[in-house]
Amino acid sequence: MSEAGSRKPEARTAAPRASVMARVNAVVRCVIGAPDYTAYVRHMNEHHPGCALLSEGEFLDEQLTARYSTPGSRCC
């Protein structure tokens, strides 16, 4: 049997499973309105490479302030 055929199925599916879980996590965060620091960093590096990045704490604080500082933006 070849080396590729001797690997366990779990070894071949671990990376795709992690990728799927990362995407599911991103979708859930988007649906519930949670800020995504990883997406922010990716966006800043791709589109604004010369700008300084906020720390994760600063990013979360800014996102939550922007979300809850607008009157009438809550559903309940």
PyMOL Python script that loads the backbone (N, CA, C, O; Angstrom):
from pymol import cmd

cmd.read_pdbstr("""\
ATOM      1  N   MET A   1       0.851  -1.180   0.000  1.00  0.00           N
ATOM      2  CA  MET A   1       0.000   0.000   0.000  1.00  0.00           C
ATOM      3  C   MET A   1       0.888   1.231   0.000  1.00  0.00           C
ATOM      4  O   MET A   1       1.914   1.254   0.680  1.00  0.00           O
ATOM      5  N   SER A   2       0.509   2.244  -0.747  1.00  0.00           N
ATOM      6  CA  SER A   2       1.317   3.460  -0.820  1.00  0.00           C
ATOM      7  C   SER A   2       1.221   4.251   0.468  1.00  0.00           C
ATOM      8  O   SER A   2       0.335   4.025   1.292  1.00  0.00           O
ATOM      9  N   GLU A   3       2.156   5.192   0.627  1.00  0.00           N
ATOM     10  CA  GLU A   3       2.174   6.015   1.831  1.00  0.00           C
ATOM     11  C   GLU A   3       0.902   6.848   1.951  1.00  0.00           C
ATOM     12  O   GLU A   3       0.355   6.992   3.044  1.00  0.00           O
ATOM     13  N   ALA A   4       0.427   7.400   0.826  1.00  0.00           N
ATOM     14  CA  ALA A   4      -0.788   8.220   0.850  1.00  0.00           C
ATOM     15  C   ALA A   4      -1.991   7.396   1.255  1.00  0.00           C
ATOM     16  O   ALA A   4      -2.881   7.897   1.942  1.00  0.00           O
ATOM     17  N   GLY A   5      -2.034   6.133   0.839  1.00  0.00           N
ATOM     18  CA  GLY A   5      -3.166   5.284   1.177  1.00  0.00           C
ATOM     19  C   GLY A   5      -3.116   4.791   2.606  1.00  0.00           C
ATOM     20  O   GLY A   5      -4.135   4.341   3.129  1.00  0.00           O
ATOM     21  N   SER A   6      -1.961   4.861   3.259  1.00  0.00           N
ATOM     22  CA  SER A   6      -1.836   4.361   4.625  1.00  0.00           C
ATOM     23  C   SER A   6      -2.197   5.404   5.676  1.00  0.00           C
ATOM     24  O   SER A   6      -2.298   5.086   6.861  1.00  0.00           O
ATOM     25  N   ARG A   7      -2.393   6.654   5.243  1.00  0.00           N
ATOM     26  CA  ARG A   7      -2.763   7.687   6.213  1.00  0.00           C
ATOM     27  C   ARG A   7      -4.183   7.484   6.693  1.00  0.00           C
ATOM     28  O   ARG A   7      -5.044   7.000   5.959  1.00  0.00           O
ATOM     29  N   LYS A   8      -4.406   7.858   7.918  1.00  0.00           N
ATOM     30  CA  LYS A   8      -5.746   7.759   8.473  1.00  0.00           C
ATOM     31  C   LYS A   8      -6.639   8.826   7.860  1.00  0.00           C
ATOM     32  O   LYS A   8      -6.150   9.906   7.526  1.00  0.00           O
ATOM     33  N   PRO A   9      -7.926   8.563   7.702  1.00  0.00           N
ATOM     34  CA  PRO A   9      -8.836   9.564   7.137  1.00  0.00           C
ATOM     35  C   PRO A   9      -8.858  10.855   7.951  1.00  0.00           C
ATOM     36  O   PRO A   9      -9.034  11.935   7.385  1.00  0.00           O
ATOM     37  N   GLU A  10      -8.684  10.763   9.258  1.00  0.00           N
ATOM     38  CA  GLU A  10      -8.698  11.954  10.103  1.00  0.00           C
ATOM     39  C   GLU A  10      -7.568  12.906   9.730  1.00  0.00           C
ATOM     40  O   GLU A  10      -7.746  14.123   9.780  1.00  0.00           O
ATOM     41  N   ALA A  11      -6.414  12.371   9.357  1.00  0.00           N
ATOM     42  CA  ALA A  11      -5.269  13.202   9.007  1.00  0.00           C
ATOM     43  C   ALA A  11      -5.537  13.978   7.730  1.00  0.00           C
ATOM     44  O   ALA A  11      -5.082  15.113   7.584  1.00  0.00           O
ATOM     45  N   ARG A  12      -6.266  13.379   6.812  1.00  0.00           N
ATOM     46  CA  ARG A  12      -6.567  14.057   5.553  1.00  0.00           C
ATOM     47  C   ARG A  12      -7.667  15.097   5.708  1.00  0.00           C
ATOM     48  O   ARG A  12      -7.734  16.031   4.910  1.00  0.00           O
ATOM     49  N   THR A  13      -8.518  14.966   6.696  1.00  0.00           N
ATOM     50  CA  THR A  13      -9.646  15.888   6.844  1.00  0.00           C
ATOM     51  C   THR A  13      -9.437  16.926   7.932  1.00  0.00           C
ATOM     52  O   THR A  13     -10.289  17.798   8.102  1.00  0.00           O
ATOM     53  N   ALA A  14      -8.353  16.871   8.667  1.00  0.00           N
ATOM     54  CA  ALA A  14      -8.136  17.809   9.774  1.00  0.00           C
ATOM     55  C   ALA A  14      -8.036  19.247   9.284  1.00  0.00           C
ATOM     56  O   ALA A  14      -8.682  20.130   9.849  1.00  0.00           O
ATOM     57  N   ALA A  15      -7.244  19.506   8.247  1.00  0.00           N
ATOM     58  CA  ALA A  15      -7.085  20.876   7.749  1.00  0.00           C
ATOM     59  C   ALA A  15      -8.387  21.403   7.149  1.00  0.00           C
ATOM     60  O   ALA A  15      -8.794  22.516   7.482  1.00  0.00           O
ATOM     61  N   PRO A  16      -9.060  20.638   6.270  1.00  0.00           N
ATOM     62  CA  PRO A  16     -10.335  21.148   5.752  1.00  0.00           C
ATOM     63  C   PRO A  16     -11.367  21.366   6.862  1.00  0.00           C
ATOM     64  O   PRO A  16     -12.146  22.317   6.801  1.00  0.00           O
ATOM     65  N   ARG A  17     -11.378  20.509   7.858  1.00  0.00           N
ATOM     66  CA  ARG A  17     -12.325  20.657   8.959  1.00  0.00           C
ATOM     67  C   ARG A  17     -12.040  21.939   9.731  1.00  0.00           C
ATOM     68  O   ARG A  17     -12.966  22.650  10.122  1.00  0.00           O
ATOM     69  N   ALA A  18     -10.754  22.238   9.953  1.00  0.00           N
ATOM     70  CA  ALA A  18     -10.390  23.478  10.653  1.00  0.00           C
ATOM     71  C   ALA A  18     -10.799  24.689   9.828  1.00  0.00           C
ATOM     72  O   ALA A  18     -11.265  25.688  10.375  1.00  0.00           O
ATOM     73  N   SER A  19     -10.627  24.604   8.517  1.00  0.00           N
ATOM     74  CA  SER A  19     -11.020  25.698   7.633  1.00  0.00           C
ATOM     75  C   SER A  19     -12.533  25.905   7.668  1.00  0.00           C
ATOM     76  O   SER A  19     -13.008  27.039   7.728  1.00  0.00           O
ATOM     77  N   VAL A  20     -13.276  24.821   7.632  1.00  0.00           N
ATOM     78  CA  VAL A  20     -14.739  24.915   7.693  1.00  0.00           C
ATOM     79  C   VAL A  20     -15.167  25.512   9.031  1.00  0.00           C
ATOM     80  O   VAL A  20     -16.058  26.360   9.075  1.00  0.00           O
ATOM     81  N   MET A  21     -14.547  25.080  10.104  1.00  0.00           N
ATOM     82  CA  MET A  21     -14.905  25.606  11.427  1.00  0.00           C
ATOM     83  C   MET A  21     -14.578  27.094  11.530  1.00  0.00           C
ATOM     84  O   MET A  21     -15.328  27.847  12.151  1.00  0.00           O
ATOM     85  N   ALA A  22     -13.478  27.522  10.936  1.00  0.00           N
ATOM     86  CA  ALA A  22     -13.117  28.943  10.955  1.00  0.00           C
ATOM     87  C   ALA A  22     -14.169  29.748  10.189  1.00  0.00           C
ATOM     88  O   ALA A  22     -14.547  30.838  10.619  1.00  0.00           O
ATOM     89  N   ARG A  23     -14.640  29.223   9.067  1.00  0.00           N
ATOM     90  CA  ARG A  23     -15.671  29.920   8.293  1.00  0.00           C
ATOM     91  C   ARG A  23     -16.999  29.944   9.032  1.00  0.00           C
ATOM     92  O   ARG A  23     -17.697  30.958   9.023  1.00  0.00           O
ATOM     93  N   VAL A  24     -17.356  28.832   9.675  1.00  0.00           N
ATOM     94  CA  VAL A  24     -18.592  28.787  10.468  1.00  0.00           C
ATOM     95  C   VAL A  24     -18.504  29.810  11.592  1.00  0.00           C
ATOM     96  O   VAL A  24     -19.471  30.525  11.857  1.00  0.00           O
ATOM     97  N   ASN A  25     -17.362  29.884  12.249  1.00  0.00           N
ATOM     98  CA  ASN A  25     -17.153  30.852  13.327  1.00  0.00           C
ATOM     99  C   ASN A  25     -17.329  32.276  12.805  1.00  0.00           C
ATOM    100  O   ASN A  25     -17.968  33.102  13.457  1.00  0.00           O
ATOM    101  N   ALA A  26     -16.768  32.564  11.636  1.00  0.00           N
ATOM    102  CA  ALA A  26     -16.886  33.906  11.062  1.00  0.00           C
ATOM    103  C   ALA A  26     -18.342  34.230  10.733  1.00  0.00           C
ATOM    104  O   ALA A  26     -18.789  35.352  10.967  1.00  0.00           O
ATOM    105  N   VAL A  27     -19.084  33.266  10.194  1.00  0.00           N
ATOM    106  CA  VAL A  27     -20.489  33.495   9.862  1.00  0.00           C
ATOM    107  C   VAL A  27     -21.309  33.744  11.125  1.00  0.00           C
ATOM    108  O   VAL A  27     -22.136  34.654  11.163  1.00  0.00           O
ATOM    109  N   VAL A  28     -21.080  32.942  12.147  1.00  0.00           N
ATOM    110  CA  VAL A  28     -21.825  33.112  13.398  1.00  0.00           C
ATOM    111  C   VAL A  28     -21.526  34.476  14.005  1.00  0.00           C
ATOM    112  O   VAL A  28     -22.438  35.168  14.459  1.00  0.00           O
ATOM    113  N   ARG A  29     -20.259  34.865  14.016  1.00  0.00           N
ATOM    114  CA  ARG A  29     -19.896  36.181  14.558  1.00  0.00           C
ATOM    115  C   ARG A  29     -20.583  37.291  13.770  1.00  0.00           C
ATOM    116  O   ARG A  29     -21.036  38.276  14.353  1.00  0.00           O
ATOM    117  N   CYS A  30     -20.662  37.137  12.455  1.00  0.00           N
ATOM    118  CA  CYS A  30     -21.320  38.133  11.615  1.00  0.00           C
ATOM    119  C   CYS A  30     -22.815  38.196  11.918  1.00  0.00           C
ATOM    120  O   CYS A  30     -23.385  39.281  12.032  1.00  0.00           O
ATOM    121  N   VAL A  31     -23.442  37.038  12.047  1.00  0.00           N
ATOM    122  CA  VAL A  31     -24.879  36.983  12.310  1.00  0.00           C
ATOM    123  C   VAL A  31     -25.231  37.637  13.641  1.00  0.00           C
ATOM    124  O   VAL A  31     -26.228  38.354  13.734  1.00  0.00           O
ATOM    125  N   ILE A  32     -24.428  37.398  14.663  1.00  0.00           N
ATOM    126  CA  ILE A  32     -24.741  37.972  15.970  1.00  0.00           C
ATOM    127  C   ILE A  32     -24.180  39.376  16.142  1.00  0.00           C
ATOM    128  O   ILE A  32     -24.413  40.025  17.162  1.00  0.00           O
ATOM    129  N   GLY A  33     -23.440  39.844  15.140  1.00  0.00           N
ATOM    130  CA  GLY A  33     -22.930  41.214  15.182  1.00  0.00           C
ATOM    131  C   GLY A  33     -21.667  41.397  15.990  1.00  0.00           C
ATOM    132  O   GLY A  33     -21.351  42.516  16.393  1.00  0.00           O
ATOM    133  N   ALA A  34     -20.938  40.322  16.235  1.00  0.00           N
ATOM    134  CA  ALA A  34     -19.687  40.422  16.988  1.00  0.00           C
ATOM    135  C   ALA A  34     -18.571  40.921  16.083  1.00  0.00           C
ATOM    136  O   ALA A  34     -18.440  40.443  14.956  1.00  0.00           O
ATOM    137  N   PRO A  35     -17.762  41.869  16.546  1.00  0.00           N
ATOM    138  CA  PRO A  35     -16.655  42.367  15.735  1.00  0.00           C
ATOM    139  C   PRO A  35     -15.622  41.275  15.475  1.00  0.00           C
ATOM    140  O   PRO A  35     -15.369  40.438  16.341  1.00  0.00           O
ATOM    141  N   ASP A  36     -15.035  41.283  14.301  1.00  0.00           N
ATOM    142  CA  ASP A  36     -14.065  40.263  13.894  1.00  0.00           C
ATOM    143  C   ASP A  36     -12.692  40.912  13.725  1.00  0.00           C
ATOM    144  O   ASP A  36     -12.413  41.522  12.693  1.00  0.00           O
ATOM    145  N   TYR A  37     -11.844  40.781  14.728  1.00  0.00           N
ATOM    146  CA  TYR A  37     -10.527  41.406  14.718  1.00  0.00           C
ATOM    147  C   TYR A  37      -9.647  40.842  13.605  1.00  0.00           C
ATOM    148  O   TYR A  37      -8.886  41.585  12.986  1.00  0.00           O
ATOM    149  N   THR A  38      -9.740  39.555  13.349  1.00  0.00           N
ATOM    150  CA  THR A  38      -8.938  38.936  12.293  1.00  0.00           C
ATOM    151  C   THR A  38      -9.277  39.536  10.934  1.00  0.00           C
ATOM    152  O   THR A  38      -8.380  39.818  10.139  1.00  0.00           O
ATOM    153  N   ALA A  39     -10.558  39.731  10.663  1.00  0.00           N
ATOM    154  CA  ALA A  39     -10.975  40.334   9.394  1.00  0.00           C
ATOM    155  C   ALA A  39     -10.491  41.788   9.315  1.00  0.00           C
ATOM    156  O   ALA A  39     -10.090  42.255   8.250  1.00  0.00           O
ATOM    157  N   TYR A  40     -10.531  42.495  10.445  1.00  0.00           N
ATOM    158  CA  TYR A  40     -10.038  43.877  10.496  1.00  0.00           C
ATOM    159  C   TYR A  40      -8.551  43.933  10.148  1.00  0.00           C
ATOM    160  O   TYR A  40      -8.129  44.768   9.348  1.00  0.00           O
ATOM    161  N   VAL A  41      -7.767  43.049  10.744  1.00  0.00           N
ATOM    162  CA  VAL A  41      -6.320  43.029  10.488  1.00  0.00           C
ATOM    163  C   VAL A  41      -6.055  42.693   9.017  1.00  0.00           C
ATOM    164  O   VAL A  41      -5.214  43.324   8.377  1.00  0.00           O
ATOM    165  N   ARG A  42      -6.772  41.703   8.486  1.00  0.00           N
ATOM    166  CA  ARG A  42      -6.601  41.326   7.079  1.00  0.00           C
ATOM    167  C   ARG A  42      -6.940  42.502   6.169  1.00  0.00           C
ATOM    168  O   ARG A  42      -6.201  42.799   5.231  1.00  0.00           O
ATOM    169  N   HIS A  43      -8.054  43.167   6.446  1.00  0.00           N
ATOM    170  CA  HIS A  43      -8.469  44.317   5.642  1.00  0.00           C
ATOM    171  C   HIS A  43      -7.427  45.433   5.702  1.00  0.00           C
ATOM    172  O   HIS A  43      -7.048  45.988   4.670  1.00  0.00           O
ATOM    173  N   MET A  44      -6.971  45.758   6.893  1.00  0.00           N
ATOM    174  CA  MET A  44      -5.995  46.834   7.047  1.00  0.00           C
ATOM    175  C   MET A  44      -4.693  46.517   6.320  1.00  0.00           C
ATOM    176  O   MET A  44      -4.117  47.393   5.676  1.00  0.00           O
ATOM    177  N   ASN A  45      -4.224  45.277   6.416  1.00  0.00           N
ATOM    178  CA  ASN A  45      -2.982  44.891   5.742  1.00  0.00           C
ATOM    179  C   ASN A  45      -3.123  44.923   4.226  1.00  0.00           C
ATOM    180  O   ASN A  45      -2.178  45.288   3.526  1.00  0.00           O
ATOM    181  N   GLU A  46      -4.299  44.544   3.707  1.00  0.00           N
ATOM    182  CA  GLU A  46      -4.508  44.511   2.257  1.00  0.00           C
ATOM    183  C   GLU A  46      -4.769  45.904   1.681  1.00  0.00           C
ATOM    184  O   GLU A  46      -4.257  46.237   0.612  1.00  0.00           O
ATOM    185  N   HIS A  47      -5.558  46.713   2.379  1.00  0.00           N
ATOM    186  CA  HIS A  47      -6.023  47.979   1.809  1.00  0.00           C
ATOM    187  C   HIS A  47      -5.368  49.231   2.390  1.00  0.00           C
ATOM    188  O   HIS A  47      -5.386  50.282   1.751  1.00  0.00           O
ATOM    189  N   HIS A  48      -4.798  49.140   3.570  1.00  0.00           N
ATOM    190  CA  HIS A  48      -4.183  50.296   4.233  1.00  0.00           C
ATOM    191  C   HIS A  48      -2.858  49.878   4.876  1.00  0.00           C
ATOM    192  O   HIS A  48      -2.705  49.985   6.093  1.00  0.00           O
ATOM    193  N   PRO A  49      -1.907  49.406   4.081  1.00  0.00           N
ATOM    194  CA  PRO A  49      -0.674  48.842   4.655  1.00  0.00           C
ATOM    195  C   PRO A  49       0.161  49.825   5.468  1.00  0.00           C
ATOM    196  O   PRO A  49       0.933  49.393   6.324  1.00  0.00           O
ATOM    197  N   GLY A  50       0.037  51.117   5.236  1.00  0.00           N
ATOM    198  CA  GLY A  50       0.847  52.081   5.966  1.00  0.00           C
ATOM    199  C   GLY A  50       0.240  52.536   7.277  1.00  0.00           C
ATOM    200  O   GLY A  50       0.906  53.211   8.062  1.00  0.00           O
ATOM    201  N   CYS A  51      -1.002  52.181   7.530  1.00  0.00           N
ATOM    202  CA  CYS A  51      -1.700  52.639   8.744  1.00  0.00           C
ATOM    203  C   CYS A  51      -1.384  51.734   9.929  1.00  0.00           C
ATOM    204  O   CYS A  51      -1.174  50.530   9.781  1.00  0.00           O
ATOM    205  N   ALA A  52      -1.357  52.344  11.098  1.00  0.00           N
ATOM    206  CA  ALA A  52      -1.126  51.583  12.329  1.00  0.00           C
ATOM    207  C   ALA A  52      -2.395  50.809  12.685  1.00  0.00           C
ATOM    208  O   ALA A  52      -3.510  51.300  12.511  1.00  0.00           O
ATOM    209  N   LEU A  53      -2.200  49.591  13.186  1.00  0.00           N
ATOM    210  CA  LEU A  53      -3.327  48.758  13.602  1.00  0.00           C
ATOM    211  C   LEU A  53      -3.698  49.061  15.046  1.00  0.00           C
ATOM    212  O   LEU A  53      -2.836  49.361  15.873  1.00  0.00           O
ATOM    213  N   LEU A  54      -4.987  48.980  15.335  1.00  0.00           N
ATOM    214  CA  LEU A  54      -5.442  49.059  16.715  1.00  0.00           C
ATOM    215  C   LEU A  54      -5.125  47.731  17.390  1.00  0.00           C
ATOM    216  O   LEU A  54      -5.061  46.693  16.732  1.00  0.00           O
ATOM    217  N   SER A  55      -4.930  47.767  18.683  1.00  0.00           N
ATOM    218  CA  SER A  55      -4.799  46.509  19.412  1.00  0.00           C
ATOM    219  C   SER A  55      -6.175  45.851  19.420  1.00  0.00           C
ATOM    220  O   SER A  55      -7.174  46.503  19.118  1.00  0.00           O
ATOM    221  N   GLU A  56      -6.236  44.579  19.758  1.00  0.00           N
ATOM    222  CA  GLU A  56      -7.533  43.891  19.773  1.00  0.00           C
ATOM    223  C   GLU A  56      -8.481  44.539  20.775  1.00  0.00           C
ATOM    224  O   GLU A  56      -9.674  44.668  20.502  1.00  0.00           O
ATOM    225  N   GLY A  57      -7.971  44.943  21.917  1.00  0.00           N
ATOM    226  CA  GLY A  57      -8.803  45.611  22.914  1.00  0.00           C
ATOM    227  C   GLY A  57      -9.330  46.947  22.422  1.00  0.00           C
ATOM    228  O   GLY A  57     -10.503  47.266  22.615  1.00  0.00           O
ATOM    229  N   GLU A  58      -8.460  47.734  21.782  1.00  0.00           N
ATOM    230  CA  GLU A  58      -8.883  49.020  21.224  1.00  0.00           C
ATOM    231  C   GLU A  58      -9.929  48.825  20.130  1.00  0.00           C
ATOM    232  O   GLU A  58     -10.904  49.572  20.051  1.00  0.00           O
ATOM    233  N   PHE A  59      -9.714  47.806  19.281  1.00  0.00           N
ATOM    234  CA  PHE A  59     -10.655  47.510  18.208  1.00  0.00           C
ATOM    235  C   PHE A  59     -12.030  47.147  18.772  1.00  0.00           C
ATOM    236  O   PHE A  59     -13.048  47.672  18.321  1.00  0.00           O
ATOM    237  N   LEU A  60     -12.054  46.259  19.746  1.00  0.00           N
ATOM    238  CA  LEU A  60     -13.329  45.838  20.333  1.00  0.00           C
ATOM    239  C   LEU A  60     -14.032  47.009  21.012  1.00  0.00           C
ATOM    240  O   LEU A  60     -15.247  47.166  20.889  1.00  0.00           O
ATOM    241  N   ASP A  61     -13.269  47.825  21.726  1.00  0.00           N
ATOM    242  CA  ASP A  61     -13.844  48.985  22.400  1.00  0.00           C
ATOM    243  C   ASP A  61     -14.448  49.957  21.388  1.00  0.00           C
ATOM    244  O   ASP A  61     -15.550  50.467  21.591  1.00  0.00           O
ATOM    245  N   GLU A  62     -13.726  50.211  20.301  1.00  0.00           N
ATOM    246  CA  GLU A  62     -14.220  51.117  19.264  1.00  0.00           C
ATOM    247  C   GLU A  62     -15.482  50.559  18.597  1.00  0.00           C
ATOM    248  O   GLU A  62     -16.436  51.297  18.350  1.00  0.00           O
ATOM    249  N   GLN A  63     -15.482  49.268  18.311  1.00  0.00           N
ATOM    250  CA  GLN A  63     -16.647  48.647  17.665  1.00  0.00           C
ATOM    251  C   GLN A  63     -17.879  48.677  18.564  1.00  0.00           C
ATOM    252  O   GLN A  63     -18.979  48.980  18.104  1.00  0.00           O
ATOM    253  N   LEU A  64     -17.698  48.367  19.831  1.00  0.00           N
ATOM    254  CA  LEU A  64     -18.834  48.369  20.755  1.00  0.00           C
ATOM    255  C   LEU A  64     -19.346  49.786  21.010  1.00  0.00           C
ATOM    256  O   LEU A  64     -20.553  49.999  21.129  1.00  0.00           O
ATOM    257  N   THR A  65     -18.439  50.745  21.094  1.00  0.00           N
ATOM    258  CA  THR A  65     -18.846  52.142  21.268  1.00  0.00           C
ATOM    259  C   THR A  65     -19.644  52.605  20.053  1.00  0.00           C
ATOM    260  O   THR A  65     -20.684  53.247  20.203  1.00  0.00           O
ATOM    261  N   ALA A  66     -19.170  52.290  18.866  1.00  0.00           N
ATOM    262  CA  ALA A  66     -19.883  52.683  17.642  1.00  0.00           C
ATOM    263  C   ALA A  66     -21.246  52.014  17.561  1.00  0.00           C
ATOM    264  O   ALA A  66     -22.212  52.623  17.101  1.00  0.00           O
ATOM    265  N   ARG A  67     -21.327  50.788  17.995  1.00  0.00           N
ATOM    266  CA  ARG A  67     -22.596  50.044  17.911  1.00  0.00           C
ATOM    267  C   ARG A  67     -23.640  50.579  18.875  1.00  0.00           C
ATOM    268  O   ARG A  67     -24.806  50.720  18.506  1.00  0.00           O
ATOM    269  N   TYR A  68     -23.240  50.878  20.099  1.00  0.00           N
ATOM    270  CA  TYR A  68     -24.218  51.236  21.127  1.00  0.00           C
ATOM    271  C   TYR A  68     -24.332  52.730  21.404  1.00  0.00           C
ATOM    272  O   TYR A  68     -25.122  53.126  22.260  1.00  0.00           O
ATOM    273  N   SER A  69     -23.569  53.572  20.709  1.00  0.00           N
ATOM    274  CA  SER A  69     -23.647  55.000  20.967  1.00  0.00           C
ATOM    275  C   SER A  69     -24.723  55.682  20.120  1.00  0.00           C
ATOM    276  O   SER A  69     -25.063  56.839  20.366  1.00  0.00           O
ATOM    277  N   THR A  70     -25.262  54.972  19.124  1.00  0.00           N
ATOM    278  CA  THR A  70     -26.275  55.559  18.255  1.00  0.00           C
ATOM    279  C   THR A  70     -27.665  55.298  18.830  1.00  0.00           C
ATOM    280  O   THR A  70     -28.084  54.144  18.917  1.00  0.00           O
ATOM    281  N   PRO A  71     -28.387  56.348  19.225  1.00  0.00           N
ATOM    282  CA  PRO A  71     -29.741  56.144  19.768  1.00  0.00           C
ATOM    283  C   PRO A  71     -30.661  55.531  18.708  1.00  0.00           C
ATOM    284  O   PRO A  71     -30.583  55.868  17.527  1.00  0.00           O
ATOM    285  N   GLY A  72     -31.516  54.640  19.149  1.00  0.00           N
ATOM    286  CA  GLY A  72     -32.472  54.034  18.243  1.00  0.00           C
ATOM    287  C   GLY A  72     -31.915  52.886  17.421  1.00  0.00           C
ATOM    288  O   GLY A  72     -32.619  52.353  16.563  1.00  0.00           O
ATOM    289  N   SER A  73     -30.672  52.490  17.656  1.00  0.00           N
ATOM    290  CA  SER A  73     -30.082  51.430  16.853  1.00  0.00           C
ATOM    291  C   SER A  73     -30.338  50.045  17.445  1.00  0.00           C
ATOM    292  O   SER A  73     -29.967  49.038  16.841  1.00  0.00           O
ATOM    293  N   ARG A  74     -30.966  49.985  18.617  1.00  0.00           N
ATOM    294  CA  ARG A  74     -31.256  48.703  19.244  1.00  0.00           C
ATOM    295  C   ARG A  74     -32.650  48.240  18.888  1.00  0.00           C
ATOM    296  O   ARG A  74     -33.545  49.053  18.656  1.00  0.00           O
ATOM    297  N   CYS A  75     -32.834  46.947  18.845  1.00  0.00           N
ATOM    298  CA  CYS A  75     -34.144  46.406  18.502  1.00  0.00           C
ATOM    299  C   CYS A  75     -35.027  46.254  19.745  1.00  0.00           C
ATOM    300  O   CYS A  75     -36.248  46.165  19.618  1.00  0.00           O
ATOM    301  N   CYS A  76     -34.440  46.222  20.931  1.00  0.00           N
ATOM    302  CA  CYS A  76     -35.238  45.988  22.142  1.00  0.00           C
ATOM    303  C   CYS A  76     -34.973  47.060  23.192  1.00  0.00           C
ATOM    304  O   CYS A  76     -35.558  47.022  24.274  1.00  0.00           O
TER     305      CYS A  76
END
""", "prot")
cmd.dss("prot")
cmd.show_as("cartoon", "prot")
cmd.util.cbc("prot")
cmd.orient("prot")
